[in-house]
C-alpha cells in the first residue's frame, strides 16, 4: 500500500492513499454502495481483483467505518460468505434546491435517501442574505431532528449540496449574472456554507441537480444519455452524456431558456434580450398571457380568477385548460410547441435516449407534454427519435433536492477525494476537499 503525506489548506497533514490502491479501494466501495456486489467473492468477480486485494480493501473500508459485516450470504458450495453493507448512516448530507418562488431543504443519508425535508414558498429576489439565512435555519432544524430520531447527537455532516435557479460557475460555487436573482451575482454561496458547517460544499444550477436526481434515483436510472428539461418560472436543461453530467467549460451548459425561438422584438425577456424561449413558454410568460386573456375577455374562467384573486398564474391556466377553457388550452399548446421546437434541434444534435420533462408548468396535465412530443417527433431526425422516449419526471418536486445530495455524494466518493479522507474515516471538517482536482474520464 503506497501512501504519502499531503497538506490540505487549513488542515494538518494526513495520510493519503494514491495510485492503484485508491482506485481498487474506490472500486470495491462503489460495488457495495451500489448494491452490485454484496460479498467478497462477488466483488472479485465484478471487479477482476484478486482475493487477497479484495480482502485487504474490504478490511480497510470496514476499519474506516464505511462498510460493515452483515448476515451470511448464499453459499456456492463452500463456506457461506459474509455479506457486506455500506454504512449509509455513518454521516449525513445537507441539501437544498432554491427555485424562483420556493425552497426545498433536506437531510439525506450517504446513499441519497431523504431522512427529513421541508418545502416552503420563497422569493429568490429577496437576495442571498435573506434566502440563505432561511435555508440555514431550516437545515439546522432538520439536522437536529434527524440526530434526535437516530439518538446520535454527534452524527456528522459530510457535505452540503445546493442548487440555484441561475447560471453557476461550478469551480467556484458562485452565481454568474443570474437573470432572476438580483443581488446574487458573484455571491460566495459555497464559502458561506462551508464556514457555517465546516464541511465540503458544492453549488450548481438547479436543473443540473434535477437531472442528476433523475439519473441516480428517478426515471433515468440506468440510462447514459439523457436530457432533462425543467419548465417552471424559467426554462433550463440538464445534459447527461455517457452517464456523466455535462456542465460545459464554465458550468452553463443547458441554459436553453434564453435561446432565441422568435425574431419578434415586442416581448422582452427578463435577461434583457428578445425572442427567448422562456419569454414565450415559461411560467411567467404563461401568467402574462393568461392575464392579458382575462383582461381582454377572451377567457371567462381566467376573468373569474382575475376578479377573485387579482392575478392569473400558470397554475390557474392549467386548471382552466383541464376544465375545457379554449384559450387556456391554446396557451399551453403554444408553449409546448415552442419548447418542442427547440428540443427537436437538441434531440437531433445530442441524440439522447430519454427526454424527461419536469418543473411546475410540466405538471400542467397532458396538453403541454403532448405538444412537446408531437413537435419533437415531427421535427427531429427519424434516426434520433426511433427509440427516443419523452416522459415526465418521476421525482417531481424532489428531483433537485435528491440530485443536490447525489452531487455531493458523487464528489466525495470520487477516488481522488476519497484518497484524502478515507484514512480519517470522514470528510467532515475538510471543506478544502472541493479544491482537489479530479482526473478526466478516459474516452
C-alpha positions as CSV (number, residue, x, y, z in Angstrom):
1,X,0.0,0.0,0.0
2,X,1.5,3.2,-1.2
3,X,0.9,6.3,1.0
4,X,2.2,9.8,1.0
5,X,1.9,12.8,3.4
6,X,0.0,15.7,2.0
7,X,-1.1,19.0,3.4
8,X,-4.6,20.4,2.8
9,X,-5.3,24.1,3.1
10,X,-6.1,24.8,6.7
11,X,-5.7,21.2,7.7
12,X,-3.0,19.2,9.4
13,X,-1.0,16.7,7.4
14,X,-2.9,13.5,6.8
15,X,-2.2,10.2,5.1
16,X,-3.4,9.9,1.5
17,X,-3.7,6.7,-0.5
18,X,-2.5,7.0,-4.1
19,X,-2.2,5.1,-7.3
20,X,-3.7,1.7,-7.9
21,X,-4.5,1.3,-4.2
22,X,-7.1,4.1,-4.1
23,X,-8.6,3.0,-7.4
24,X,-9.2,-0.5,-6.2
25,X,-10.5,0.8,-2.9
26,X,-12.9,3.1,-4.6
27,X,-14.0,0.2,-6.9
28,X,-14.8,-2.1,-4.0
29,X,-16.6,0.7,-2.2
30,X,-18.7,1.6,-5.3
31,X,-19.7,-2.1,-5.9
32,X,-21.0,-2.4,-2.3
33,X,-22.6,1.1,-2.3
34,X,-24.5,0.5,-5.5
35,X,-25.6,-3.0,-4.4
36,X,-23.8,-4.6,-7.4
37,X,-21.8,-6.8,-5.1
38,X,-22.6,-7.9,-1.5
39,X,-19.9,-10.4,-0.7
40,X,-16.2,-10.7,-1.2
41,X,-16.5,-13.4,-3.9
42,X,-19.0,-11.2,-5.8
43,X,-16.6,-8.2,-5.5
44,X,-13.9,-10.3,-7.0
45,X,-16.0,-11.5,-9.9
46,X,-17.3,-8.0,-10.7
47,X,-14.0,-6.1,-10.3
48,X,-11.5,-8.6,-11.5
49,X,-9.4,-8.0,-8.4
50,X,-7.6,-10.9,-6.7
51,X,-8.9,-12.5,-3.5
52,X,-6.0,-11.0,-1.4
53,X,-6.6,-7.5,-2.7
54,X,-10.3,-7.7,-2.2
55,X,-9.8,-8.9,1.4
56,X,-7.4,-6.0,2.1
57,X,-9.6,-3.4,0.7
58,X,-12.7,-4.7,2.4
59,X,-10.8,-4.8,5.7
60,X,-9.7,-1.2,5.3
61,X,-13.2,0.0,4.4
62,X,-14.6,-1.8,7.5
63,X,-11.9,-0.3,9.7
64,X,-12.7,3.2,8.2
65,X,-16.3,2.8,9.1
66,X,-17.6,2.8,5.6
67,X,-18.6,-0.9,5.4
68,X,-19.9,-3.3,7.9
69,X,-20.3,-7.1,8.1
70,X,-23.8,-8.4,7.7
71,X,-25.5,-11.8,7.7
72,X,-24.3,-14.9,5.9
73,X,-24.9,-14.9,2.2
74,X,-25.9,-17.8,0.0
75,X,-23.2,-20.5,-0.4
76,X,-22.0,-21.6,-3.8
77,X,-20.7,-24.9,-2.4
78,X,-18.2,-23.9,0.3
79,X,-18.5,-21.9,3.4
80,X,-21.2,-19.2,3.1
81,X,-19.7,-15.8,2.6
82,X,-20.5,-12.9,5.0
83,X,-22.5,-10.1,3.3
84,X,-21.2,-6.6,3.3
85,X,-23.3,-3.4,3.8
86,X,-22.5,0.2,3.1
87,X,-22.9,2.3,6.3
88,X,-25.2,4.9,4.8
89,X,-25.8,6.5,8.2
90,X,-22.1,7.0,9.0
91,X,-22.8,10.6,8.2
92,X,-25.4,12.8,6.5
93,X,-25.7,15.2,3.6
94,X,-27.4,18.6,3.8
95,X,-29.2,19.5,0.5
96,X,-31.3,22.3,-0.8
97,X,-32.9,23.3,-4.1
98,X,-33.7,27.0,-4.4
99,X,-36.3,27.9,-7.1
100,X,-37.5,31.2,-8.2
101,X,-40.5,31.1,-5.9
102,X,-39.8,28.2,-3.4
103,X,-37.1,26.4,-1.5
104,X,-36.8,22.7,-0.8
105,X,-34.4,21.7,2.0
106,X,-33.5,18.3,3.3
107,X,-31.1,15.9,5.1
108,X,-30.2,12.6,3.4
109,X,-28.0,9.7,4.3
110,X,-24.9,8.8,2.3
111,X,-27.0,6.7,-0.1
112,X,-29.2,9.6,-1.0
113,X,-32.2,8.5,1.0
114,X,-34.1,11.5,2.3
115,X,-34.3,11.4,6.1
116,X,-36.1,14.8,6.6
117,X,-37.3,17.5,4.3
118,X,-39.2,20.8,4.2
119,X,-40.6,22.9,1.4
120,X,-41.9,26.4,1.5
121,X,-42.7,29.4,-0.7
122,X,-39.8,31.9,-1.0
123,X,-38.7,34.7,-3.3
124,X,-35.2,34.3,-4.7
125,X,-35.3,38.0,-5.5
126,X,-35.1,38.8,-1.8
127,X,-31.3,38.3,-2.1
128,X,-28.7,35.8,-0.7
129,X,-28.6,37.0,2.9
130,X,-32.4,36.6,3.4
131,X,-32.8,33.4,1.4
132,X,-29.7,31.6,2.5
133,X,-30.3,32.7,6.1
134,X,-33.7,30.9,6.0
135,X,-32.1,27.8,4.3
136,X,-29.6,27.6,7.1
137,X,-32.4,27.9,9.7
138,X,-34.3,25.0,8.2
139,X,-31.2,22.9,7.7
140,X,-30.3,23.3,11.3
141,X,-33.8,22.3,12.4
142,X,-33.9,19.2,10.2
143,X,-30.4,18.2,11.2
144,X,-31.3,18.4,14.9
145,X,-34.5,16.4,14.2
146,X,-32.5,13.6,12.4
147,X,-30.0,13.5,15.2
148,X,-32.7,13.2,17.8
149,X,-34.6,10.5,15.9
150,X,-31.3,8.5,15.4
151,X,-30.3,9.1,19.0
152,X,-27.0,10.2,17.7
153,X,-26.2,13.9,18.7
154,X,-22.7,13.6,17.1
155,X,-24.0,12.5,13.6
156,X,-21.7,14.5,11.4
157,X,-22.3,16.5,8.2
158,X,-20.2,15.1,5.4
159,X,-21.1,17.7,2.8
160,X,-23.6,20.3,1.6
161,X,-25.2,20.5,-1.9
162,X,-27.1,23.5,-3.2
163,X,-29.0,24.0,-6.5
164,X,-29.7,27.6,-7.6
165,X,-32.1,28.9,-10.3
166,X,-29.5,30.5,-12.5
167,X,-26.1,30.1,-14.0
168,X,-23.4,28.9,-11.5
169,X,-19.7,28.8,-12.1
170,X,-19.2,25.3,-10.7
171,X,-15.5,25.7,-10.0
172,X,-16.1,28.5,-7.5
173,X,-19.7,27.8,-6.4
174,X,-20.7,31.4,-7.3
175,X,-23.8,32.5,-9.3
176,X,-22.9,34.3,-12.5
177,X,-25.2,37.1,-13.7
178,X,-28.4,35.2,-12.9
179,X,-31.3,36.9,-14.6
180,X,-33.9,36.4,-11.9
181,X,-31.6,36.6,-8.9
182,X,-30.9,40.3,-8.1
183,X,-28.0,40.7,-5.6
184,X,-26.7,37.1,-6.2
185,X,-24.1,37.8,-8.9
186,X,-20.7,36.6,-7.6
187,X,-22.1,35.9,-4.1
188,X,-19.8,33.3,-2.3
189,X,-22.5,30.7,-1.6
190,X,-20.0,27.9,-1.2
191,X,-17.8,29.9,1.2
192,X,-20.6,30.9,3.4
193,X,-22.0,27.4,3.9
194,X,-18.5,25.9,4.3
195,X,-17.8,28.3,7.1
196,X,-21.1,27.5,8.8
197,X,-20.9,23.7,8.6
198,X,-17.1,23.2,8.3
199,X,-17.6,20.7,5.5
200,X,-17.2,20.4,1.7
201,X,-19.9,22.3,-0.2
202,X,-20.9,22.1,-3.9
203,X,-23.2,24.5,-5.7
204,X,-24.7,24.0,-9.1
205,X,-27.6,25.2,-11.3
206,X,-30.8,23.6,-10.0
207,X,-31.6,22.0,-13.4
208,X,-28.3,20.1,-13.2
209,X,-29.2,18.8,-9.8
210,X,-32.6,17.8,-11.1
211,X,-31.0,15.9,-14.0
212,X,-28.7,14.2,-11.5
213,X,-31.6,13.3,-9.2
214,X,-33.4,11.6,-12.1
215,X,-30.2,9.8,-13.2
216,X,-29.4,8.4,-9.8
217,X,-32.9,7.7,-8.3
218,X,-35.6,8.6,-10.9
219,X,-36.8,8.0,-14.4
220,X,-33.3,8.0,-15.9
221,X,-31.8,5.4,-13.6
222,X,-29.6,3.1,-15.7
223,X,-29.6,5.4,-18.7
224,X,-26.4,7.0,-20.1
225,X,-27.6,9.8,-22.4
226,X,-30.5,11.9,-21.2
227,X,-31.9,15.4,-21.5
228,X,-33.8,16.8,-18.5
229,X,-35.9,19.8,-19.2
230,X,-37.4,22.0,-16.4
231,X,-40.4,24.1,-17.4
232,X,-41.2,26.3,-14.5
233,X,-41.0,30.0,-13.9
234,X,-37.9,29.7,-16.1
235,X,-36.8,27.0,-18.5
236,X,-33.5,25.1,-18.4
237,X,-32.0,21.8,-19.4
238,X,-29.6,19.3,-17.8
239,X,-27.5,17.1,-20.1
240,X,-26.2,13.7,-19.1
241,X,-23.7,12.2,-21.6
242,X,-22.1,8.8,-21.2
243,X,-23.6,8.5,-17.7
244,X,-22.0,11.8,-16.6
245,X,-23.5,15.3,-16.1
246,X,-22.2,17.6,-18.7
247,X,-21.7,21.1,-17.3
248,X,-19.6,22.7,-20.0
249,X,-16.3,24.6,-19.6
250,X,-17.8,27.3,-17.3
251,X,-20.8,25.4,-16.0
252,X,-23.6,27.0,-18.0
253,X,-24.4,24.1,-20.5
254,X,-28.1,23.6,-20.9
255,X,-29.3,27.2,-20.4
256,X,-31.9,26.8,-23.2
257,X,-34.3,29.3,-21.6
258,X,-32.5,32.1,-23.3
259,X,-32.1,30.5,-26.7
260,X,-33.8,32.5,-29.4
261,X,-37.1,31.0,-30.7
262,X,-38.6,34.1,-32.4
263,X,-37.5,37.2,-34.3
264,X,-40.2,39.3,-32.7
265,X,-39.0,42.2,-30.6
266,X,-42.1,43.1,-28.7
267,X,-41.6,40.5,-25.9
268,X,-38.6,41.3,-23.8
269,X,-37.2,38.5,-21.6
270,X,-36.1,39.1,-18.0
271,X,-32.5,38.7,-19.3
272,X,-32.9,41.8,-21.4
273,X,-33.0,40.1,-24.8
274,X,-35.9,39.5,-27.0
275,X,-37.1,36.2,-28.6
276,X,-36.0,34.0,-25.7
277,X,-37.8,30.6,-25.2
278,X,-38.5,31.5,-21.5
279,X,-40.3,34.7,-22.6
280,X,-42.8,32.6,-24.6
281,X,-43.2,29.3,-22.8
282,X,-42.0,29.8,-19.2
283,X,-44.4,30.0,-16.2
284,X,-44.0,33.8,-16.0
285,X,-44.8,34.0,-19.8
286,X,-47.9,31.9,-19.4
287,X,-49.1,34.0,-16.5
288,X,-48.6,37.2,-18.5
289,X,-50.5,35.9,-21.5
290,X,-53.3,34.5,-19.3
291,X,-53.6,37.8,-17.5
292,X,-54.0,39.5,-20.9
293,X,-56.6,37.0,-22.0
294,X,-58.6,37.6,-18.8
295,X,-58.4,41.4,-19.1
296,X,-59.5,41.3,-22.8
297,X,-62.4,39.0,-22.1
298,X,-61.0,36.1,-24.2
299,X,-61.4,33.6,-21.3
300,X,-64.4,33.7,-18.9
301,X,-62.7,31.3,-16.5
302,X,-59.5,33.3,-16.3
303,X,-61.5,36.5,-16.0
304,X,-63.3,35.0,-13.0
305,X,-59.9,34.1,-11.5
306,X,-58.6,37.6,-12.0
307,X,-61.7,39.0,-10.4
308,X,-61.4,36.7,-7.4
309,X,-57.6,36.9,-6.8
310,X,-56.4,40.0,-8.6
311,X,-53.9,38.0,-10.7
312,X,-53.6,34.9,-13.0
313,X,-50.9,32.3,-12.6
314,X,-49.6,29.4,-14.7
315,X,-51.4,27.0,-12.4
316,X,-54.6,28.9,-13.0
317,X,-54.2,28.4,-16.7
318,X,-53.6,24.7,-16.2
319,X,-56.7,24.3,-14.1
320,X,-58.7,26.3,-16.7
321,X,-57.4,24.1,-19.5
322,X,-58.4,21.0,-17.7
323,X,-61.9,22.5,-17.3
324,X,-62.1,22.9,-21.1
325,X,-61.2,26.6,-21.4
326,X,-60.3,27.0,-25.0
327,X,-57.9,30.0,-24.5
328,X,-56.0,28.2,-21.8
329,X,-55.7,25.1,-24.0
330,X,-54.3,27.2,-26.8
331,X,-51.8,28.9,-24.4
332,X,-50.5,25.6,-23.1
333,X,-50.3,24.0,-26.6
334,X,-48.5,27.0,-27.9
335,X,-45.9,26.9,-25.1
336,X,-45.4,23.1,-25.7
337,X,-44.8,23.7,-29.4
338,X,-42.2,26.4,-28.6
339,X,-40.4,24.1,-26.2
340,X,-40.7,21.1,-28.6
341,X,-39.3,23.1,-31.5
342,X,-36.1,23.9,-29.6
343,X,-35.9,20.3,-28.2
344,X,-36.2,18.9,-31.7
345,X,-32.9,20.6,-32.5
346,X,-31.3,19.4,-29.3
347,X,-32.5,15.8,-29.9
348,X,-31.1,15.8,-33.4
349,X,-27.8,17.3,-32.1
350,X,-27.4,15.4,-28.9
351,X,-29.3,12.1,-29.7
352,X,-30.4,11.2,-26.1
353,X,-32.3,8.0,-25.3
354,X,-34.6,9.8,-22.9
355,X,-36.0,13.3,-22.5
356,X,-37.5,14.0,-19.1
357,X,-39.9,17.0,-18.6
358,X,-40.1,18.4,-15.1
359,X,-40.9,21.6,-13.3
360,X,-44.1,23.2,-12.2
361,X,-45.5,24.0,-15.7
362,X,-44.7,20.5,-16.8
363,X,-47.2,19.2,-14.3
364,X,-50.0,21.1,-16.1
365,X,-51.6,17.9,-17.4
366,X,-51.2,16.2,-20.7
367,X,-51.7,19.1,-23.1
368,X,-48.2,20.7,-22.8
369,X,-46.4,17.3,-22.8
370,X,-48.4,16.2,-25.9
371,X,-47.5,19.3,-27.8
372,X,-43.8,18.8,-26.9
373,X,-43.9,15.2,-28.0
374,X,-45.7,15.9,-31.3
375,X,-43.3,18.7,-32.2
376,X,-40.1,16.8,-31.3
377,X,-41.1,13.7,-33.2
378,X,-42.2,15.7,-36.2
379,X,-39.2,17.9,-36.5
380,X,-36.3,15.8,-35.3
381,X,-34.3,13.4,-37.4
382,X,-36.0,10.0,-37.7
383,X,-33.0,8.1,-36.5
384,X,-32.7,10.4,-33.4
385,X,-36.3,9.7,-32.4
386,X,-36.5,6.0,-33.4
387,X,-36.0,4.8,-29.8
388,X,-36.5,8.1,-28.0
389,X,-38.8,8.3,-25.0
390,X,-40.2,11.6,-23.8
391,X,-41.7,11.3,-20.3
392,X,-42.4,13.2,-17.1
393,X,-40.2,13.4,-14.1
394,X,-40.9,10.6,-11.6
395,X,-39.3,12.5,-8.7
396,X,-41.3,15.7,-9.4
397,X,-40.6,18.4,-6.8
398,X,-38.0,16.2,-5.1
399,X,-35.6,15.9,-8.1
400,X,-33.5,18.9,-7.3
401,X,-33.2,18.1,-3.6
402,X,-32.2,14.5,-4.2
403,X,-29.9,15.5,-7.0
404,X,-28.1,18.1,-4.8
405,X,-27.4,15.3,-2.3
406,X,-26.1,12.9,-5.0
407,X,-23.9,15.7,-6.4
408,X,-22.1,15.8,-3.0
409,X,-22.0,12.0,-2.7
410,X,-20.5,11.6,-6.2
411,X,-17.9,14.2,-5.5
412,X,-16.9,12.8,-2.1
413,X,-16.5,9.3,-3.3
414,X,-14.5,10.1,-6.4
415,X,-11.2,8.3,-6.0
416,X,-9.1,11.5,-5.8
417,X,-11.1,12.8,-2.9
418,X,-11.7,9.5,-1.2
419,X,-7.9,9.2,-1.0
420,X,-7.8,12.4,1.0
421,X,-10.1,11.4,3.8
422,X,-10.7,7.7,3.9
423,X,-7.9,7.1,6.5
424,X,-9.6,9.7,8.7
425,X,-13.0,7.9,8.4
426,X,-14.9,11.1,7.4
427,X,-14.6,14.2,5.2
428,X,-16.3,16.3,7.9
429,X,-14.1,19.2,8.9
430,X,-12.3,19.3,5.5
431,X,-14.0,22.0,3.3
432,X,-10.9,22.3,1.2
433,X,-11.7,18.9,-0.4
434,X,-13.7,20.8,-3.0
435,X,-10.4,22.1,-4.5
436,X,-9.0,18.6,-5.1
437,X,-8.9,18.2,-8.9
438,X,-10.5,15.1,-10.5
439,X,-9.0,13.1,-13.3
440,X,-10.7,13.5,-16.7
441,X,-12.6,10.3,-17.7
442,X,-10.9,8.1,-20.2
443,X,-12.5,8.3,-23.7
